């Protein structure tokens, strides 16, 4: 291939490299360290392509000093890409054990030796026939490649089958490029093949992210349906209707009030199914009053409610506080002989608004409920905590078996103005 052909090949690969750099900048990585290492790989490959593209220009041919500098930059950048790929593999591991640390050092030493040997030859300190050195000088590079292959294979389980195959594929294309270079003497193939490998890895990462996003979307849809079921609360509806049924004969006036409260309660629940944004606490408190009215009809004197509302001007996720009240009744007071008391309080702090729902019921193990519960109420509690955290808030659960439960929600003031 002519010098113009080599420069054209490098130029085309250089354009791809620049597009990769731009695309990689806007990609999301679960581990930013991987993004940083991969970005450096692209940058040094671009440097390698650029220096190789201008290496055969007449201007550099007429200035040996510039040609030497260009040659040194080309050597260093090419081997640094290999070194960075080894670091990319290590960064992909959950942890770097002693064996991997040894391989990191070995690959680093091999890279330094390779760079030094090529630079010594470039400055004519290592006087070797150019044709002979063209082949012999590649041995250190092949050694580095074999070391990286061993690093991947020896950590097959930790990396995972799929990722290991992807990483090995990255090495295969430059190896083919180096072999073709030896056969055809087209030096640009090894640099272009490295660009092709980077493009392959980039496409694989992008494909993996798309797959994960689809899985997360499906999981979110499933969780949303589960949350909807927790908000419908069929058992509460059945109990409320039964209570109203008996009131119709015993106290028709109270039955009318109960139907009105029940209607408002259902309207609040159904409205929340179509709203993801935060709602004013005043509206949430109104919904809680509807709910408590119906529950007090059912539990009568066994359910006492205390309110200490000092502050109302803030926002919360819809039905989040109501769910805490429901859990306090269902899992705390409802299982305690003689009933008990629920206290709902709010206050304003410097940077946040605080809501506390406490009861003197039977209590529970917070760790078990949060991490292992799988019934509807537990799913609702987990979802509630997730929604509050997504809004920038926090949830603190304090409970002791036999002594009751206190759940405190803090919502940042900064989130209220959005």
SULDALIN-V123893 format. One record per residue. N is the residue number from 0. RES is the residue in one small letter. PSI is psi in degrees with one decimal (* if undefined). Layout:
BEGIN
N_RES_PSI ; N_RES_PSI
END
This chain:
BEGIN
0_x_139.3 ; 1_x_166.4 ; 2_x_-34.1 ; 3_x_-39.0 ; 4_x_-42.0 ; 5_x_-44.7 ; 6_x_-38.0 ; 7_x_-43.4 ; 8_x_-44.7 ; 9_x_-39.8 ; 10_x_-41.4 ; 11_x_-45.1 ; 12_x_-32.9 ; 13_x_-40.1 ; 14_x_-43.9 ; 15_x_-42.0 ; 16_x_-42.0 ; 17_x_-40.0 ; 18_x_-38.5 ; 19_x_-43.1 ; 20_x_-43.8 ; 21_x_-45.8 ; 22_x_-41.1 ; 23_x_-31.9 ; 24_x_-33.3 ; 25_x_6.7 ; 26_x_149.4 ; 27_x_132.2 ; 28_x_139.4 ; 29_x_-31.3 ; 30_x_111.3 ; 31_x_-21.5 ; 32_x_-38.9 ; 33_x_-41.9 ; 34_x_-41.6 ; 35_x_-46.7 ; 36_x_-44.5 ; 37_x_-35.2 ; 38_x_-43.8 ; 39_x_-37.6 ; 40_x_-44.3 ; 41_x_-42.9 ; 42_x_-47.9 ; 43_x_-28.8 ; 44_x_-37.4 ; 45_x_-43.1 ; 46_x_-43.8 ; 47_x_-44.3 ; 48_x_-43.0 ; 49_x_-47.4 ; 50_x_-34.3 ; 51_x_-32.7 ; 52_x_-36.2 ; 53_x_-2.6 ; 54_x_-36.8 ; 55_x_8.7 ; 56_x_151.5 ; 57_x_-34.9 ; 58_x_-44.2 ; 59_x_-31.8 ; 60_x_-30.1 ; 61_x_-10.0 ; 62_x_91.0 ; 63_x_-33.8 ; 64_x_-44.7 ; 65_x_-38.3 ; 66_x_-38.4 ; 67_x_-44.3 ; 68_x_-43.6 ; 69_x_-42.1 ; 70_x_-42.4 ; 71_x_-43.1 ; 72_x_-40.5 ; 73_x_-44.1 ; 74_x_-49.9 ; 75_x_-47.6 ; 76_x_-38.5 ; 77_x_-45.5 ; 78_x_-29.2 ; 79_x_-35.9 ; 80_x_-42.5 ; 81_x_-43.2 ; 82_x_-41.1 ; 83_x_-34.5 ; 84_x_-40.0 ; 85_x_-39.7 ; 86_x_-33.8 ; 87_x_-42.4 ; 88_x_-46.0 ; 89_x_-37.9 ; 90_x_-27.0 ; 91_x_-14.8 ; 92_x_149.2 ; 93_x_-37.6 ; 94_x_156.3 ; 95_x_106.3 ; 96_x_-176.1 ; 97_x_-39.8 ; 98_x_-44.3 ; 99_x_-36.3 ; 100_x_-39.1 ; 101_x_-42.6 ; 102_x_-36.9 ; 103_x_-46.5 ; 104_x_-40.4 ; 105_x_-43.2 ; 106_x_-38.4 ; 107_x_-44.2 ; 108_x_-43.1 ; 109_x_-39.1 ; 110_x_-44.6 ; 111_x_-43.4 ; 112_x_-43.7 ; 113_x_-44.4 ; 114_x_-45.5 ; 115_x_-44.6 ; 116_x_-45.8 ; 117_x_-37.3 ; 118_x_-40.6 ; 119_x_-37.9 ; 120_x_-37.5 ; 121_x_-33.7 ; 122_x_10.4 ; 123_x_17.9 ; 124_x_-37.8 ; 125_x_99.0 ; 126_x_95.7 ; 127_x_145.3 ; 128_x_129.3 ; 129_x_-42.2 ; 130_x_-41.5 ; 131_x_-43.0 ; 132_x_-28.6 ; 133_x_-35.7 ; 134_x_-47.7 ; 135_x_-35.3 ; 136_x_-14.7 ; 137_x_-14.1 ; 138_x_-47.0 ; 139_x_-37.8 ; 140_x_-39.3 ; 141_x_-36.1 ; 142_x_-44.1 ; 143_x_-43.2 ; 144_x_-43.9 ; 145_x_-39.2 ; 146_x_-40.3 ; 147_x_-39.3 ; 148_x_-43.0 ; 149_x_-40.1 ; 150_x_-41.8 ; 151_x_-48.3 ; 152_x_-38.9 ; 153_x_-17.0 ; 154_x_30.2 ; 155_x_-47.2 ; 156_x_-42.6 ; 157_x_-37.8 ; 158_x_-28.0 ; 159_x_147.0 ; 160_x_-46.3 ; 161_x_-49.1 ; 162_x_-36.4 ; 163_x_-42.3 ; 164_x_-42.1 ; 165_x_-44.3 ; 166_x_-37.7 ; 167_x_-36.6 ; 168_x_-34.3 ; 169_x_-37.6 ; 170_x_-29.2 ; 171_x_-44.2 ; 172_x_-47.0 ; 173_x_-33.1 ; 174_x_-41.6 ; 175_x_-39.6 ; 176_x_-40.0 ; 177_x_-39.4 ; 178_x_-43.6 ; 179_x_-34.1 ; 180_x_-40.0 ; 181_x_-32.7 ; 182_x_-42.4 ; 183_x_-13.8 ; 184_x_20.9 ; 185_x_100.6 ; 186_x_-22.8 ; 187_x_-15.3 ; 188_x_-38.4 ; 189_x_-35.1 ; 190_x_-40.4 ; 191_x_-37.4 ; 192_x_-33.9 ; 193_x_-40.0 ; 194_x_-41.1 ; 195_x_-39.0 ; 196_x_-42.6 ; 197_x_-40.0 ; 198_x_-41.2 ; 199_x_-47.7 ; 200_x_-41.4 ; 201_x_-44.6 ; 202_x_-37.8 ; 203_x_-44.4 ; 204_x_-43.7 ; 205_x_-41.8 ; 206_x_-42.2 ; 207_x_-41.7 ; 208_x_-40.2 ; 209_x_-41.4 ; 210_x_-44.2 ; 211_x_-38.7 ; 212_x_-38.8 ; 213_x_-41.8 ; 214_x_-42.8 ; 215_x_-38.5 ; 216_x_-44.0 ; 217_x_-42.9 ; 218_x_-39.5 ; 219_x_-38.2 ; 220_x_-40.8 ; 221_x_-44.5 ; 222_x_-36.1 ; 223_x_-39.9 ; 224_x_-38.4 ; 225_x_-41.4 ; 226_x_-39.6 ; 227_x_-39.7 ; 228_x_-37.8 ; 229_x_-29.6 ; 230_x_-26.4 ; 231_x_-38.0 ; 232_x_70.4 ; 233_x_-36.9 ; 234_x_-40.4 ; 235_x_-39.7 ; 236_x_-45.2 ; 237_x_-45.6 ; 238_x_-41.3 ; 239_x_-42.3 ; 240_x_-39.0 ; 241_x_-41.4 ; 242_x_-44.0 ; 243_x_-37.6 ; 244_x_-46.3 ; 245_x_-32.2 ; 246_x_-28.9 ; 247_x_-34.2 ; 248_x_-38.6 ; 249_x_-45.2 ; 250_x_83.7 ; 251_x_-37.1 ; 252_x_-44.6 ; 253_x_-34.2 ; 254_x_-40.1 ; 255_x_-44.8 ; 256_x_-40.1 ; 257_x_-40.4 ; 258_x_-41.1 ; 259_x_-44.2 ; 260_x_-41.3 ; 261_x_-38.9 ; 262_x_-43.9 ; 263_x_-38.1 ; 264_x_-48.4 ; 265_x_-39.3 ; 266_x_-41.8 ; 267_x_-41.4 ; 268_x_-45.8 ; 269_x_-37.1 ; 270_x_-36.8 ; 271_x_-22.4 ; 272_x_-23.4 ; 273_x_6.3 ; 274_x_127.6 ; 275_x_-16.9 ; 276_x_165.4 ; 277_x_152.8 ; 278_x_157.3 ; 279_x_142.3 ; 280_x_-30.1 ; 281_x_-42.0 ; 282_x_-40.0 ; 283_x_-41.1 ; 284_x_-36.6 ; 285_x_-40.9 ; 286_x_-38.3 ; 287_x_-39.6 ; 288_x_-40.7 ; 289_x_-45.2 ; 290_x_-46.3 ; 291_x_-35.7 ; 292_x_-46.7 ; 293_x_-39.2 ; 294_x_-35.4 ; 295_x_-28.2 ; 296_x_-37.1 ; 297_x_-46.6 ; 298_x_-18.8 ; 299_x_-127.8 ; 300_x_-9.4 ; 301_x_-10.9 ; 302_x_112.6 ; 303_x_139.2 ; 304_x_130.8 ; 305_x_136.4 ; 306_x_131.1 ; 307_x_70.9 ; 308_x_101.4 ; 309_x_-17.6 ; 310_x_135.4 ; 311_x_-9.5 ; 312_x_66.9 ; 313_x_175.9 ; 314_x_149.6 ; 315_x_160.6 ; 316_x_141.8 ; 317_x_134.6 ; 318_x_11.7 ; 319_x_-48.9 ; 320_x_-35.1 ; 321_x_-36.9 ; 322_x_-37.6 ; 323_x_-40.3 ; 324_x_-42.7 ; 325_x_-43.8 ; 326_x_-37.0 ; 327_x_-38.9 ; 328_x_-48.2 ; 329_x_-44.7 ; 330_x_-16.5 ; 331_x_-71.0 ; 332_x_-39.2 ; 333_x_-25.5 ; 334_x_4.9 ; 335_x_130.5 ; 336_x_128.3 ; 337_x_0.6 ; 338_x_-157.5 ; 339_x_-164.6 ; 340_x_138.1 ; 341_x_135.0 ; 342_x_127.7 ; 343_x_122.3 ; 344_x_151.5 ; 345_x_153.0 ; 346_x_163.1 ; 347_x_130.6 ; 348_x_179.3 ; 349_x_-49.2 ; 350_x_0.3 ; 351_x_168.6 ; 352_x_135.2 ; 353_x_130.8 ; 354_x_130.9 ; 355_x_129.1 ; 356_x_117.2 ; 357_x_155.6 ; 358_x_161.8 ; 359_x_37.9 ; 360_x_-151.1 ; 361_x_-15.9 ; 362_x_175.3 ; 363_x_175.6 ; 364_x_107.7 ; 365_x_-39.1 ; 366_x_-40.1 ; 367_x_-42.9 ; 368_x_-42.2 ; 369_x_-37.2 ; 370_x_-22.8 ; 371_x_-13.7 ; 372_x_143.7 ; 373_x_8.0 ; 374_x_179.0 ; 375_x_-40.7 ; 376_x_-37.9 ; 377_x_-40.0 ; 378_x_-40.2 ; 379_x_-39.8 ; 380_x_-43.2 ; 381_x_-43.8 ; 382_x_-41.6 ; 383_x_-47.3 ; 384_x_-40.1 ; 385_x_-42.8 ; 386_x_-38.3 ; 387_x_-40.9 ; 388_x_-38.3 ; 389_x_-26.5 ; 390_x_4.8 ; 391_x_4.6 ; 392_x_-172.5 ; 393_x_156.1 ; 394_x_127.7 ; 395_x_123.7 ; 396_x_122.8 ; 397_x_121.2 ; 398_x_141.7 ; 399_x_131.7 ; 400_x_126.1 ; 401_x_-7.6 ; 402_x_-10.9 ; 403_x_-177.1 ; 404_x_144.8 ; 405_x_123.6 ; 406_x_124.1 ; 407_x_127.7 ; 408_x_130.0 ; 409_x_123.7 ; 410_x_125.0 ; 411_x_141.4 ; 412_x_-29.3 ; 413_x_-30.8 ; 414_x_-16.1 ; 415_x_-27.9 ; 416_x_-10.8 ; 417_x_*
END
